[in-house]
């Protein structure tokens, strides 16, 4: 018999199989990394939006309720952009989606379709709650909800 040089069909098949498995693993890592990066970006935008809302709401906190001449930020105690139209810390849901939608800083994240709300609930923390509907002496708990497209 003559000795032949070259590779057998089994060797070629094994090499193709190894190359396919390696490229699938690399592709999987790249895809996973890309998805993780997008989720990370969304968390950063969400954290920035909530921080912005918290900072704006801090301007509506006062401990001096006896002085009726106190005027809130922007000449009112109503939070600009809040569709609720009441005091910024009045119990209930407040929609501030307009802060994000149409804001060029949040366009890559919201694409005009974010729903950003906060809910205020009252609790008695030892001082009573004061007269309704604002219950000015009550402790206020604020919960934010941000829904974005995807």
N, CA, C and O of each residue as an XYZ file, in Angstrom:
600
protein
N       0.812     -1.182      0.000
C       0.000      0.000      0.000
C       0.852      1.240      0.000
O       1.956      1.306      0.540
N       0.266      2.201     -0.635
C       0.927      3.481     -0.741
C       0.502      4.380      0.407
O      -0.669      4.409      0.784
N       1.439      5.098      0.949
C       1.117      6.009      2.036
C       0.633      7.330      1.439
O       1.281      7.903      0.562
N      -0.524      7.808      1.931
C      -1.102      9.052      1.407
C      -0.951     10.163      2.432
O      -1.083      9.962      3.639
N      -0.681     11.299      1.917
C      -0.609     12.465      2.787
C      -1.947     13.179      2.764
O      -2.679     13.094      1.778
N      -2.288     13.911      3.884
C      -3.559     14.634      3.955
C      -4.305     14.262      5.218
O      -3.774     13.594      6.105
N      -5.531     14.704      5.277
C      -6.335     14.457      6.465
C      -7.516     13.584      6.114
O      -8.010     13.575      4.987
N      -7.940     12.864      7.102
C      -9.089     11.990      6.886
C     -10.361     12.790      7.134
O     -10.323     13.890      7.686
N     -11.460     12.231      6.727
C     -12.760     12.862      6.906
C     -13.076     13.040      8.402
O     -13.690     14.038      8.781
N     -12.688     12.137      9.211
C     -12.926     12.218     10.659
C     -12.153     13.386     11.251
O     -12.683     14.116     12.088
N     -10.915     13.572     10.832
C     -10.120     14.689     11.334
C     -10.730     16.031     10.933
O     -10.792     16.955     11.744
N     -11.177     16.137      9.687
C     -11.798     17.379      9.208
C     -13.092     17.660      9.979
O     -13.342     18.794     10.387
N     -13.899     16.637     10.173
C     -15.162     16.792     10.908
C     -14.897     17.222     12.350
O     -15.592     18.098     12.864
N     -13.923     16.631     13.000
C     -13.575     16.989     14.372
C     -13.096     18.442     14.440
O     -13.461     19.162     15.369
N     -12.299     18.877     13.490
C     -11.789     20.251     13.477
C     -12.930     21.252     13.281
O     -12.962     22.297     13.931
N     -13.862     20.929     12.387
C     -15.012     21.814     12.151
C     -15.883     21.881     13.405
O     -16.362     22.952     13.776
N     -16.085     20.746     14.048
C     -16.888     20.694     15.267
C     -16.253     21.527     16.384
O     -16.953     22.265     17.078
N     -14.964     21.415     16.558
C     -14.262     22.194     17.584
C     -14.343     23.684     17.261
O     -14.579     24.491     18.160
N     -14.153     24.062     16.010
C     -14.233     25.464     15.606
C     -15.648     26.012     15.813
O     -15.806     27.154     16.245
N     -16.670     25.222     15.513
C     -18.058     25.657     15.694
C     -18.375     25.873     17.173
O     -19.001     26.867     17.541
N     -17.946     24.948     18.009
C     -18.212     25.086     19.450
C     -17.491     26.301     20.028
O     -18.043     27.009     20.870
N     -16.286     26.538     19.588
C     -15.522     27.692     20.072
C     -16.183     28.995     19.638
O     -16.331     29.912     20.446
N     -16.582     29.086     18.370
C     -17.208     30.321     17.904
C     -18.568     30.541     18.551
O     -18.947     31.689     18.783
N     -19.313     29.482     18.850
C     -20.592     29.640     19.547
C     -20.367     30.185     20.959
O     -21.124     31.038     21.423
N     -19.352     29.706     21.628
C     -19.049     30.177     22.981
C     -18.657     31.658     22.960
O     -19.113     32.435     23.800
N     -17.825     32.041     22.014
C     -17.398     33.439     21.897
C     -18.600     34.327     21.569
O     -18.760     35.391     22.167
N     -19.444     33.904     20.629
C     -20.637     34.668     20.259
C     -21.568     34.816     21.459
O     -22.143     35.885     21.666
N     -21.722     33.766     22.243
C     -22.577     33.810     23.428
C     -22.053     34.823     24.446
O     -22.838     35.565     25.037
N     -20.770     34.862     24.650
C     -20.160     35.820     25.588
C     -20.367     37.245     25.096
O     -20.698     38.129     25.887
N     -20.180     37.477     23.818
C     -20.359     38.823     23.261
C     -21.811     39.270     23.396
O     -22.069     40.412     23.775
N     -22.757     38.395     23.093
C     -24.181     38.727     23.202
C     -24.557     39.013     24.653
O     -25.251     39.987     24.941
N     -24.101     38.170     25.547
C     -24.386     38.352     26.972
C     -23.820     39.669     27.478
O     -24.473     40.368     28.252
N     -22.635     40.008     27.055
C     -22.003     41.261     27.455
C     -22.796     42.459     26.939
O     -22.968     43.442     27.660
N     -23.276     42.389     25.711
C     -24.054     43.479     25.129
C     -25.365     43.686     25.873
O     -25.734     44.825     26.161
N     -26.072     42.610     26.189
C     -27.339     42.697     26.920
C     -27.095     43.253     28.318
O     -27.860     44.087     28.802
N     -26.047     42.798     28.956
C     -25.709     43.276     30.297
C     -25.403     44.774     30.278
O     -25.783     45.504     31.194
N     -24.721     45.219     29.238
C     -24.393     46.639     29.107
C     -25.667     47.475     28.954
O     -25.777     48.539     29.564
N     -26.630     47.011     28.151
C     -27.885     47.737     27.972
C     -28.665     47.821     29.281
O     -29.216     48.872     29.610
N     -28.713     46.720     30.029
C     -29.411     46.728     31.321
C     -28.736     47.690     32.283
O     -29.410     48.394     33.036
N     -27.437     47.724     32.262
C     -26.684     48.630     33.124
C     -26.992     50.083     32.785
O     -27.167     50.905     33.685
N     -27.059     50.405     31.493
C     -27.387     51.762     31.069
C     -28.775     52.161     31.562
O     -28.969     53.280     32.038
N     -29.733     51.254     31.451
C     -31.098     51.547     31.888
C     -31.156     51.787     33.389
O     -31.889     52.660     33.854
N     -30.390     51.017     34.142
C     -30.360     51.216     35.594
C     -29.751     52.576     35.934
O     -30.195     53.236     36.873
N     -28.748     52.993     35.184
C     -28.135     54.295     35.415
C     -29.109     55.427     35.124
O     -29.207     56.378     35.900
N     -29.834     55.332     34.004
C     -30.832     56.350     33.663
C     -31.933     56.387     34.723
O     -32.356     57.465     35.143
N     -32.398     55.212     35.156
C     -33.456     55.153     36.171
C     -32.983     55.771     37.473
O     -33.722     56.529     38.101
N     -31.770     55.462     37.888
C     -31.222     56.033     39.124
C     -31.099     57.550     39.006
O     -31.381     58.269     39.965
N     -30.686     58.037     37.855
C     -30.554     59.487     37.648
C     -31.923     60.167     37.699
O     -32.056     61.249     38.271
N     -32.936     59.540     37.108
C     -34.286     60.115     37.111
C     -34.838     60.180     38.533
O     -35.422     61.190     38.925
N     -34.660     59.124     39.297
C     -35.171     59.104     40.668
C     -34.411     60.099     41.545
O     -35.011     60.766     42.388
N     -33.118     60.200     41.355
C     -32.313     61.175     42.106
C     -32.772     62.600     41.781
O     -32.860     63.441     42.675
N     -33.061     62.872     40.515
C     -33.541     64.181     40.097
C     -34.868     64.493     40.795
O     -35.062     65.603     41.290
N     -35.774     63.522     40.836
C     -37.071     63.726     41.478
C     -36.910     63.949     42.982
O     -37.558     64.824     43.557
N     -36.056     63.165     43.608
C     -35.824     63.337     45.047
C     -35.281     64.733     45.353
O     -35.723     65.387     46.298
N     -34.330     65.176     44.554
C     -33.739     66.500     44.773
C     -34.774     67.607     44.597
O     -34.789     68.571     45.364
N     -35.637     67.475     43.593
C     -36.663     68.497     43.377
C     -37.696     68.484     44.503
O     -38.164     69.540     44.928
N     -38.048     67.312     44.977
C     -39.039     67.215     46.054
C     -38.523     67.769     47.379
O     -39.314     68.233     48.200
N     -37.228     67.728     47.596
C     -36.650     68.259     48.841
C     -36.959     69.740     49.017
O     -37.041     70.224     50.145
N     -37.132     70.460     47.920
C     -37.436     71.888     47.992
C     -38.843     72.141     48.534
O     -39.173     73.277     48.873
N     -39.671     71.108     48.621
C     -41.055     71.253     49.063
C     -41.244     70.837     50.520
O     -42.376     70.704     50.985
N     -40.159     70.634     51.232
C     -40.236     70.233     52.634
C     -39.957     71.451     53.499
O     -38.970     72.155     53.287
N     -40.821     71.701     54.469
C     -40.607     72.779     55.416
C     -41.092     72.325     56.790
O     -42.001     71.502     56.899
N     -40.483     72.866     57.820
C     -40.930     72.546     59.176
C     -41.708     73.717     59.773
O     -42.246     73.607     60.874
N     -41.771     74.837     59.052
C     -42.470     76.013     59.553
C     -43.839     76.122     58.890
O     -43.991     76.757     57.847
N     -44.826     75.495     59.510
C     -46.170     75.533     58.948
C     -46.994     76.691     59.515
O     -48.125     76.917     59.083
N     -46.436     77.421     60.474
C     -47.190     78.504     61.110
C     -47.202     79.770     60.256
O     -48.103     80.597     60.397
N     -46.245     79.929     59.398
C     -46.133     81.141     58.601
C     -46.881     80.950     57.280
O     -46.424     80.223     56.398
N     -48.016     81.600     57.158
C     -48.822     81.443     55.949
C     -48.257     82.220     54.765
O     -48.761     82.107     53.648
N     -47.203     83.013     55.011
C     -46.615     83.787     53.921
C     -45.518     83.021     53.176
O     -44.959     83.504     52.191
N     -45.231     81.834     53.664
C     -44.218     81.029     52.978
C     -44.757     80.643     51.604
O     -45.869     80.127     51.482
N     -43.978     80.891     50.604
C     -44.359     80.505     49.246
C     -43.393     79.436     48.791
O     -42.179     79.585     48.933
N     -43.921     78.371     48.251
C     -43.084     77.269     47.808
C     -42.233     77.637     46.614
O     -42.320     78.751     46.096
N     -41.421     76.712     46.184
C     -40.598     76.937     44.988
C     -41.475     77.313     43.799
O     -42.603     76.832     43.688
N     -40.991     78.132     42.947
C     -41.718     78.591     41.751
C     -43.000     79.323     42.108
O     -43.923     79.383     41.295
N     -43.074     79.887     43.325
C     -44.248     80.642     43.735
C     -45.452     79.788     44.072
O     -46.554     80.315     44.223
N     -45.277     78.514     44.190
C     -46.393     77.608     44.455
C     -45.872     76.364     45.147
O     -44.676     76.078     45.097
N     -46.760     75.625     45.793
C     -46.379     74.347     46.394
C     -46.683     73.199     45.446
O     -46.589     72.033     45.828
N     -47.047     73.526     44.208
C     -47.310     72.502     43.193
C     -46.015     72.204     42.445
O     -45.295     73.114     42.033
N     -45.738     70.941     42.280
C     -44.524     70.524     41.587
C     -44.718     70.708     40.080
O     -45.651     70.134     39.517
N     -43.869     71.489     39.412
C     -44.030     71.684     37.962
C     -43.992     70.343     37.218
O     -43.143     69.494     37.485
N     -44.910     70.179     36.303
C     -44.978     68.952     35.510
C     -45.817     67.863     36.144
O     -46.078     66.841     35.508
N     -46.248     68.056     37.387
C     -47.072     67.053     38.077
C     -48.509     67.197     37.604
O     -49.124     68.245     37.797
N     -49.046     66.159     36.991
C     -50.412     66.222     36.469
C     -51.454     66.156     37.577
O     -52.633     66.397     37.319
N     -51.051     65.836     38.808
C     -51.962     65.789     39.942
C     -52.515     67.179     40.239
O     -53.689     67.319     40.582
N     -51.677     68.207     40.111
C     -52.113     69.583     40.300
C     -52.254     70.013     41.746
O     -52.691     71.134     42.006
N     -51.903     69.171     42.687
C     -52.008     69.494     44.105
C     -50.624     69.702     44.702
O     -49.612     69.706     44.000
N     -50.611     69.876     46.031
C     -49.361     70.009     46.766
C     -48.468     68.817     46.438
O     -48.955     67.696     46.293
N     -47.186     69.051     46.323
C     -46.232     68.008     45.913
C     -46.244     66.806     46.844
O     -45.936     65.694     46.414
N     -46.597     67.008     48.126
C     -46.612     65.895     49.077
C     -48.027     65.516     49.509
O     -48.214     64.914     50.566
N     -49.009     65.862     48.704
C     -50.381     65.435     49.009
C     -50.498     63.942     48.740
O     -49.953     63.430     47.763
N     -51.218     63.250     49.622
C     -51.365     61.799     49.491
C     -51.958     61.448     48.131
O     -52.881     62.110     47.655
N     -51.420     60.402     47.513
C     -51.927     59.918     46.237
C     -50.823     59.798     45.200
O     -49.640     59.967     45.494
N     -51.248     59.500     43.974
C     -50.308     59.326     42.862
C     -50.056     60.656     42.167
O     -50.962     61.470     41.988
N     -48.809     60.852     41.785
C     -48.382     62.057     41.077
C     -47.619     61.611     39.834
O     -46.668     60.836     39.931
N     -48.029     62.096     38.678
C     -47.385     61.713     37.417
C     -46.439     62.826     36.979
O     -46.862     63.953     36.722
N     -45.152     62.491     36.899
C     -44.138     63.461     36.474
C     -43.394     62.966     35.228
O     -42.211     63.249     35.041
N     -44.108     62.225     34.388
C     -43.510     61.662     33.163
C     -42.952     62.738     32.249
O     -42.001     62.493     31.506
N     -43.536     63.926     32.299
C     -43.086     65.004     31.406
C     -41.644     65.409     31.684
O     -40.993     66.004     30.825
N     -41.142     65.095     32.872
C     -39.744     65.412     33.173
C     -38.790     64.610     32.297
O     -37.699     65.084     31.982
N     -39.182     63.412     31.902
C     -38.296     62.528     31.138
C     -38.600     62.557     29.648
O     -37.686     62.639     28.827
N     -39.883     62.490     29.296
C     -40.273     62.452     27.886
C     -40.067     63.832     27.274
O     -40.614     64.822     27.760
N     -39.293     63.892     26.228
C     -38.967     65.170     25.600
C     -37.720     65.821     26.180
O     -37.299     66.879     25.713
N     -37.129     65.203     27.188
C     -35.881     65.698     27.775
C     -34.736     65.030     27.020
O     -34.614     63.805     27.031
N     -33.907     65.823     26.371
C     -32.860     65.263     25.507
C     -31.900     64.347     26.269
O     -31.319     63.435     25.681
N     -31.730     64.584     27.573
C     -30.837     63.719     28.351
C     -31.391     62.314     28.507
O     -30.631     61.355     28.636
N     -32.715     62.189     28.495
C     -33.343     60.890     28.711
C     -33.918     60.267     27.436
O     -34.483     59.175     27.489
N     -33.783     60.945     26.294
C     -34.319     60.413     25.037
C     -33.797     59.024     24.674
O     -34.585     58.191     24.226
N     -32.511     58.736     24.847
C     -32.041     57.392     24.493
C     -32.688     56.306     25.359
O     -32.803     55.154     24.941
N     -33.097     56.676     26.540
C     -33.671     55.746     27.499
C     -35.185     55.637     27.338
O     -35.726     54.531     27.336
N     -35.868     56.762     27.206
C     -37.338     56.782     27.184
C     -37.944     56.706     25.792
O     -38.990     56.088     25.589
N     -37.289     57.329     24.855
C     -37.831     57.420     23.499
C     -39.272     57.946     23.512
O     -40.101     57.537     22.700
N     -39.554     58.865     24.456
C     -40.872     59.501     24.539
C     -41.955     58.646     25.169
O     -43.124     59.031     25.136
N     -41.615     57.504     25.740
C     -42.646     56.593     26.235
C     -42.485     56.196     27.708
O     -43.064     55.199     28.137
N     -41.716     56.952     28.481
C     -41.550     56.625     29.912
C     -42.780     57.049     30.701
O     -43.427     58.046     30.379
N     -43.091     56.287     31.725
C     -44.130     56.653     32.686
C     -43.433     56.742     34.040
O     -42.969     55.737     34.579
N     -43.366     57.947     34.579
C     -42.650     58.210     35.824
C     -43.637     58.777     36.825
O     -44.162     59.873     36.631
N     -43.894     58.040     37.894
C     -44.842     58.470     38.907
C     -44.236     58.324     40.295
O     -43.266     57.595     40.502
N     -44.830     59.029     41.223
C     -44.496     58.788     42.624
C     -45.790     58.791     43.424
O     -46.747     59.489     43.089
N     -45.798     58.009     44.471
C     -46.966     57.884     45.324
C     -46.596     58.354     46.726
O     -45.564     57.961     47.271
N     -47.443     59.197     47.302
C     -47.230     59.701     48.652
C     -48.252     59.050     49.574
O     -49.450     59.054     49.291
N     -47.770     58.494     50.673
C     -48.675     57.959     51.694
C     -48.343     58.628     53.025
O     -47.194     58.980     53.290
N     -49.364     58.796     53.850
C     -49.223     59.469     55.141
C     -49.185     58.458     56.268
O     -49.808     57.400     56.191
N     -48.453     58.792     57.308
C     -48.475     57.977     58.526
C     -48.275     58.902     59.715
O     -47.623     59.942     59.611
N     -48.847     58.507     60.848
C     -48.725     59.288     62.067
C     -47.422     58.891     62.750
O     -47.240     57.737     63.137
N     -46.530     59.845     62.892
C     -45.253     59.543     63.536
C     -45.139     60.212     64.900
O     -44.044     60.547     65.350
N     -46.287     60.404     65.552
C     -46.280     60.917     66.914
C     -46.750     62.345     67.073
O     -46.935     62.806     68.199
N     -46.948     63.058     65.980
C     -47.373     64.457     66.048
C     -48.808     64.635     65.562
O     -49.290     65.764     65.464
N     -49.489     63.547     65.259
C     -50.784     63.636     64.594
C     -50.548     63.839     63.109
O     -49.406     63.886     62.654
N     -51.618     63.957     62.366
C     -51.453     64.141     60.927
C     -51.816     65.539     60.470
O     -51.434     65.947     59.373
N     -52.555     66.288     61.296
C     -52.979     67.623     60.901
C     -54.227     67.543     60.046
O     -54.694     66.452     59.719
N     -54.770     68.698     59.681
C     -56.025     68.721     58.930
C     -55.851     68.252     57.487
O     -54.812     68.476     56.866
N     -56.885     67.598     56.972
C     -56.874     67.170     55.569
C     -57.129     68.347     54.663
O     -57.510     69.395     55.185
N     -56.964     68.284     53.395
C     -56.574     67.073     52.660
C     -55.062     66.858     52.584
O     -54.609     65.819     52.103
N     -54.271     67.840     53.059
C     -52.816     67.698     52.919
C     -52.142     67.002     54.093
O     -51.031     66.489     53.950
N     -52.797     66.975     55.255
C     -52.233     66.352     56.453
C     -50.782     66.800     56.664
O     -49.855     65.998     56.551
N     -50.596     68.095     56.972
C     -49.242     68.650     56.991
C     -48.314     68.099     58.069
O     -47.096     68.192     57.922
N     -48.858     67.521     59.165
C     -47.997     67.006     60.229
C     -47.639     65.536     60.035
O     -46.809     64.997     60.767
N     -48.243     64.905     59.083
C     -48.016     63.470     58.867
C     -46.620     63.220     58.304
O     -46.064     64.046     57.580
N     -46.078     62.076     58.652
C     -44.842     61.641     58.002
C     -45.211     61.166     56.608
O     -46.212     60.474     56.423
N     -44.423     61.530     55.660
C     -44.707     61.201     54.264
C     -43.755     60.116     53.783
O     -42.543     60.193     53.984
N     -44.323     59.118     53.149
C     -43.526     58.074     52.508
C     -43.726     58.214     51.009
O     -44.857     58.207     50.522
N     -42.629     58.341     50.282
C     -42.693     58.536     48.832
C     -42.101     57.305     48.142
O     -40.986     56.879     48.442
N     -42.878     56.748     47.211
C     -42.442     55.584     46.444
C     -42.453     55.950     44.963
O     -43.461     56.431     44.445
N     -41.345     55.724     44.295
C     -41.230     56.052     42.869
C     -41.460     54.816     42.015
O     -41.087     53.705     42.391
N     -42.082     55.026     40.855
C     -42.276     53.966     39.868
C     -41.867     54.524     38.509
O     -42.341     55.579     38.088
N     -40.992     53.809     37.839
C     -40.533     54.219     36.516
C     -40.690     53.058     35.557
O     -40.097     51.996     35.745
N     -41.491     53.267     34.532
C     -41.694     52.243     33.500
C     -41.152     52.802     32.193
O     -41.506     53.912     31.796
N     -40.299     52.041     31.528
C     -39.686     52.499     30.292
C     -39.910     51.464     29.198
O     -40.155     50.295     29.495
N     -39.830     51.882     27.935
C     -40.096     50.957     26.834
C     -39.029     49.877     26.712
O     -37.848     50.111     26.966
N     -39.468     48.711     26.323
C     -38.568     47.600     26.003
C     -39.310     46.329     26.001
O     -38.727     45.274     25.752
